[in-house]
Amino acid sequence: MHIEVDWNFEEAIENINTEYPPYGHVGPQVRNRQLESWGQLVGRTRALIEFDLAVEQNRSLTALGKKYHITLPTLYGLRSFYSSLPDDRGRAGVHAGLILGQWRLIRRLGSGGNAEVWQGKSAAQQHVAIKILKFARGSGLKRFVSEIKILEQLGHMPGILPLIDRVSPEQTDSANHVWLALPVAVPLIKTLGPENDPEEIITGIRNVAETLTALHTQGISHRDIKPDNLLIWKDQWTVSDFGIASFPSKESLTVANKKLGPLYYIAPEMLTNADSADGTMADVYSLAKTLWVLLTGQKYPPPGEQRKDVESMRVSSWVSFSQSEMIDDLIELATRHEPERRPTMREVVAVINNWITELDVTRGAIGGRS
């Protein structure tokens, strides 16, 4: 049986119980060995944290055992086994069990070039996603502090993950770990199935464009729009990761003649003139590339302008839906090489709203004929 490192303790029991039902003489024994293997895979510290968290969530060890048909002696034995595993915390690294402010790290959710994201839990049972800077120095540290600043400024603005907690500003230069805490959200990519609904995607992108319009109105440009930075929180499409965002009070950190932006989604002017380029127009370009990828189901967008007279670049060549030519027109305009020839983000919203209106008219006409 293949055991996943991302499983928590209860998920491990559920999946292993499915493969080895907890009845008879053989099933429970094999199941228990598999649960030991799960502990070896995730390591001592996380195994113990996940075990204790499962007990907390079920109110007692007895209730946990009844829920999954595991005897108390077996549960005591599993915890003892996890305790006997080698100490895997390290000296200064980030690990399960590490305390940051009021949060105890449980498991790593992901990792990028500059930061790791962990699930954290408070004593009050609140769960958060904690973003931890890998190297707390130089421009990386300054950008992280700027991200905290802009999230504090935005507060609970719709379409943005709100800041819940962060390292004390006085400690950013001396703390072993520089971090911020956000609500736990689901990556957009994980919510989309193999048969993506074009209307859902286009409407979701419209909501993102509305959020970006509100940001642009305040002089804020995100500059890192891509599918990985779109999340679902409270059933809404939200924008995350303001690490390279630009805003009026931010210290200038963009280096001349050095590219800045999301790989594969980066606007051409951000390749050479990122320090002076209009970030709002770069957001339009990156959002259009993101829309194309989400609609077509491809891993990456084609480079450069996406002209609708090139068959492979048309959305309608990959997926069929009503009024698709309007979306092809929008993507062509939004990926123009010259920023001044692209629509503004507000105009992007207007085009998509027009598409939604035309879709409703078409449905009404079909309904009227039936």
C-alpha positions in Angstrom: 0.0 0.0 0.0 1.2 3.5 -0.9 1.2 5.9 2.1 1.0 9.6 1.4 3.2 12.0 3.4 0.4 14.6 3.3 -2.1 12.5 5.3 -2.8 13.5 8.8 -3.2 10.8 11.4 -7.0 10.4 10.9 -6.6 10.4 7.1 -3.9 7.7 7.5 -6.3 5.6 9.6 -9.2 6.1 7.1 -7.2 5.2 4.0 -5.5 2.2 5.7 -8.7 0.9 7.1 -10.2 1.0 3.6 -7.3 -1.2 2.4 -7.2 -3.4 5.5 -10.6 -3.5 7.2 -10.2 -3.6 11.0 -12.0 -6.9 11.4 -10.7 -10.5 11.9 -7.2 -11.4 12.9 -5.1 -10.2 10.0 -6.6 -6.8 9.1 -5.9 -5.0 12.4 -2.3 -6.3 12.6 -1.5 -5.1 9.1 -3.3 -1.8 9.7 -1.2 -1.2 12.8 2.0 -1.9 10.9 0.9 0.5 8.2 0.2 3.2 10.8 3.7 2.7 12.1 5.1 3.1 8.6 3.1 6.4 8.3 4.8 7.6 11.4 8.2 6.7 10.1 7.4 8.6 6.8 6.3 11.8 8.4 8.8 11.7 11.3 8.6 11.7 15.0 7.7 15.3 15.7 4.8 15.6 13.2 3.5 12.1 14.0 3.1 13.0 17.7 1.5 16.3 16.8 -0.9 14.8 14.4 -1.8 12.0 16.9 -2.5 14.5 19.7 -4.5 16.7 17.4 -6.7 13.8 16.4 -7.3 13.1 20.1 -8.2 16.8 20.7 -10.6 16.9 17.7 -12.4 13.7 18.9 -12.5 14.9 22.5 -10.8 11.8 23.9 -8.6 8.8 23.1 -11.6 6.5 23.7 -13.8 8.3 21.2 -11.0 8.2 18.6 -10.6 4.5 19.1 -14.3 3.8 18.8 -14.5 6.0 15.6 -11.9 3.9 13.8 -12.3 0.5 15.6 -8.9 0.7 17.3 -8.4 -0.5 20.8 -6.9 1.7 23.5 -3.8 -0.5 24.0 -3.2 -0.2 20.2 -3.4 3.6 20.3 -1.1 3.8 23.4 1.3 1.5 21.5 1.2 3.7 18.4 2.0 6.8 20.3 4.8 5.0 22.2 6.2 3.9 18.8 6.1 7.4 17.4 7.9 8.7 20.6 10.7 6.2 20.0 11.4 7.5 16.5 14.6 9.6 16.1 14.4 13.3 17.0 13.9 15.1 13.6 13.5 18.7 14.8 17.0 19.9 13.9 18.7 22.9 15.6 17.4 26.0 13.9 15.3 24.8 10.9 11.6 25.0 10.5 9.9 21.8 11.7 6.6 20.4 12.9 6.1 21.4 16.5 8.0 24.7 16.2 6.3 27.6 18.1 5.9 30.9 16.3 4.0 33.4 18.4 0.8 31.7 19.4 1.0 29.1 16.7 2.4 25.6 16.7 3.4 24.3 13.3 1.7 21.0 12.3 2.6 20.2 8.7 4.2 21.8 5.7 1.6 22.8 3.0 4.0 24.0 0.3 7.3 25.6 -0.5 8.4 28.2 -3.0 11.7 30.0 -3.9 11.6 32.4 -1.0 9.2 30.9 1.6 7.6 27.8 3.0 3.9 27.6 4.0 2.9 25.6 7.1 -0.4 24.8 8.8 -0.4 26.2 12.3 -2.7 25.8 15.2 -3.3 27.9 18.3 -4.2 26.8 21.8 -7.8 28.0 20.9 -7.9 25.4 18.0 -7.7 28.1 15.3 -5.9 26.9 12.2 -3.9 29.2 9.9 -1.5 29.0 7.0 1.9 30.4 8.1 4.2 31.8 5.5 7.8 31.6 6.7 10.7 33.4 5.0 13.5 31.0 4.1 16.4 33.6 4.3 15.7 36.5 6.6 18.1 39.0 5.0 18.7 41.4 2.2 16.0 42.3 -0.3 14.1 39.1 0.5 13.5 40.3 4.0 12.6 43.8 2.9 10.0 42.4 0.4 8.6 40.2 3.1 8.2 43.1 5.5 6.6 45.1 2.7 4.1 42.3 2.2 3.2 42.4 5.8 2.8 46.2 5.5 0.5 46.1 2.5 -1.7 43.3 4.0 -2.1 45.4 7.1 -3.1 48.3 4.9 -5.6 46.3 3.0 -7.3 44.8 6.1 -10.4 42.7 5.2 -10.7 44.0 1.6 -12.9 41.6 -0.4 -10.9 39.2 -2.7 -7.8 39.3 -0.5 -6.7 36.8 2.2 -6.6 39.0 5.3 -3.6 39.0 7.6 -4.3 37.3 10.9 -0.9 37.5 12.6 2.7 38.2 12.0 6.1 38.4 13.6 6.6 41.6 15.6 8.0 44.4 13.4 10.7 45.0 16.0 11.9 41.4 15.6 12.2 41.2 11.8 15.9 42.0 11.9 16.7 39.6 14.8 14.2 36.8 14.9 15.2 33.3 13.9 12.0 33.1 11.8 10.2 35.9 10.0 6.6 34.9 9.3 3.0 35.9 8.7 -0.3 34.0 9.2 -3.2 33.9 6.8 -6.5 32.0 6.7 -6.2 28.4 5.4 -7.4 28.5 1.8 -7.6 25.9 -1.0 -5.3 26.4 -4.1 -7.6 27.1 -7.1 -5.9 24.4 -9.2 -7.0 21.8 -6.7 -10.7 22.8 -7.0 -10.8 22.5 -10.8 -11.5 19.1 -12.3 -10.5 17.6 -15.7 -13.8 18.9 -17.1 -13.5 22.6 -16.2 -16.6 24.7 -16.5 -15.8 27.8 -18.7 -18.5 29.9 -17.1 -17.2 29.2 -13.6 -13.7 30.1 -14.6 -14.6 33.2 -16.5 -16.8 34.4 -13.7 -14.0 33.7 -11.2 -11.5 35.6 -13.2 -14.0 38.5 -13.4 -14.1 38.5 -9.6 -10.3 38.6 -9.5 -10.3 41.4 -12.0 -12.7 43.3 -9.8 -10.3 42.9 -6.9 -7.3 44.0 -9.0 -9.3 47.0 -10.2 -9.9 48.0 -6.6 -6.1 47.6 -5.9 -5.2 49.6 -9.0 -7.4 52.4 -7.9 -5.3 52.7 -4.7 -2.1 52.7 -6.7 -1.3 49.1 -5.9 -0.2 46.5 -8.5 0.2 42.9 -7.7 2.8 42.0 -10.4 2.7 38.2 -9.7 -0.6 37.1 -11.1 -0.6 33.4 -12.0 -2.8 30.3 -11.2 -0.7 29.4 -8.2 -1.5 32.7 -6.5 -5.3 32.3 -6.8 -7.0 30.6 -3.9 -10.5 29.6 -2.9 -11.5 31.0 0.5 -15.1 31.1 1.8 -16.2 29.9 -1.7 -14.7 33.0 -3.3 -11.7 33.4 -5.7 -9.1 35.3 -3.8 -5.6 36.8 -4.6 -2.6 35.8 -2.5 1.1 36.4 -2.3 1.9 40.2 -2.3 5.7 39.5 -2.1 6.5 41.6 -5.2 3.5 44.0 -5.2 4.1 47.7 -5.7 2.3 50.3 -3.6 2.7 54.0 -3.0 4.5 53.9 0.4 6.8 51.0 -0.5 10.6 51.4 -0.5 11.8 50.9 -4.1 13.3 47.4 -4.3 13.0 46.7 -8.0 16.3 46.7 -9.8 16.7 48.3 -13.2 17.3 45.9 -16.2 16.3 42.9 -14.1 13.1 40.9 -14.8 10.4 40.8 -12.2 7.2 38.8 -12.4 5.7 35.3 -12.7 7.6 32.9 -15.0 5.5 32.1 -18.1 3.0 34.8 -17.2 5.3 37.8 -17.1 4.6 40.8 -19.3 7.4 41.7 -21.7 8.0 45.1 -20.2 8.7 43.4 -16.8 11.6 41.5 -18.4 13.7 44.6 -19.0 12.0 47.7 -17.5 10.4 46.4 -14.3 11.6 49.3 -12.3 9.7 51.8 -14.4 7.0 49.7 -16.0 3.3 50.2 -15.2 2.5 47.2 -12.9 -1.3 47.6 -13.5 -0.8 46.8 -17.2 1.5 43.9 -16.3 -1.4 42.6 -14.1 -3.7 42.7 -17.1 -1.2 40.7 -19.2 -0.7 38.1 -16.5 -4.4 37.7 -15.8 -5.1 37.1 -19.5 -2.4 34.4 -19.6 -3.9 32.9 -16.4 -7.4 32.9 -18.0 -6.1 31.0 -21.1 -4.4 28.4 -19.0 -7.4 27.8 -16.8 -9.8 27.5 -19.7 -7.7 25.3 -21.9 -6.4 23.0 -19.1 -2.8 23.5 -20.4 0.1 23.6 -18.0 1.6 26.8 -19.4 0.5 29.6 -21.7 2.2 30.2 -25.1 4.7 33.0 -25.0 4.1 36.6 -26.2 1.0 38.0 -27.9 -1.8 35.5 -28.2 -3.3 36.4 -31.6 -6.7 34.9 -32.4 -5.7 34.3 -36.0 -3.3 31.6 -34.7 -5.4 28.5 -34.2 -3.4 27.0 -31.3 -3.7 30.3 -29.4 -7.4 30.6 -29.5 -9.3 29.4 -26.4 -12.0 28.1 -28.8 -9.6 25.7 -30.3 -9.3 23.9 -27.0 -12.7 24.2 -25.4 -16.2 24.9 -26.8 -18.5 27.4 -25.1 -21.0 30.1 -26.1 -19.6 33.5 -27.1 -16.0 32.2 -27.0 -14.9 34.7 -29.6 -15.4 37.5 -27.1 -12.9 35.8 -24.7 -10.4 35.3 -27.6 -10.7 39.0 -28.4 -10.1 39.9 -24.8 -7.0 37.7 -24.5 -5.5 39.0 -27.7 -5.9 42.6 -26.6 -4.7 42.0 -23.0 -1.5 40.3 -24.2 -0.5 43.0 -26.6 3.3 43.6 -26.5 2.8 47.3 -25.9 1.2 48.0 -22.5 -0.7 51.1 -23.7 -2.6 49.0 -26.2 -4.0 46.7 -23.6 -7.3 47.3 -21.8 -7.3 48.5 -18.2 -8.4 46.1 -15.5 -11.6 47.9 -15.2 -12.2 47.4 -19.0 -11.4 43.7 -18.5 -14.2 43.5 -16.0 -16.6 45.3 -18.4 -15.8 42.9 -21.2 -16.4 39.8 -19.0 -19.6 41.3 -17.7 -20.7 41.8 -21.3 -19.9 38.2 -22.0 -22.0 37.1 -19.0 -24.9 39.3 -20.3 -24.7 37.8 -23.8 -24.6 34.3 -22.3 -27.8 35.1 -20.3 -29.5 36.5 -23.5 -28.5 33.3 -25.4 -30.0 31.1 -22.7 -33.2 33.2 -22.6 -33.6 32.8 -26.3 -33.1 29.1 -26.2 -35.5 28.9 -23.2 -38.1 30.9 -25.1 -38.0 28.6 -28.1 -38.4 25.4 -26.0 
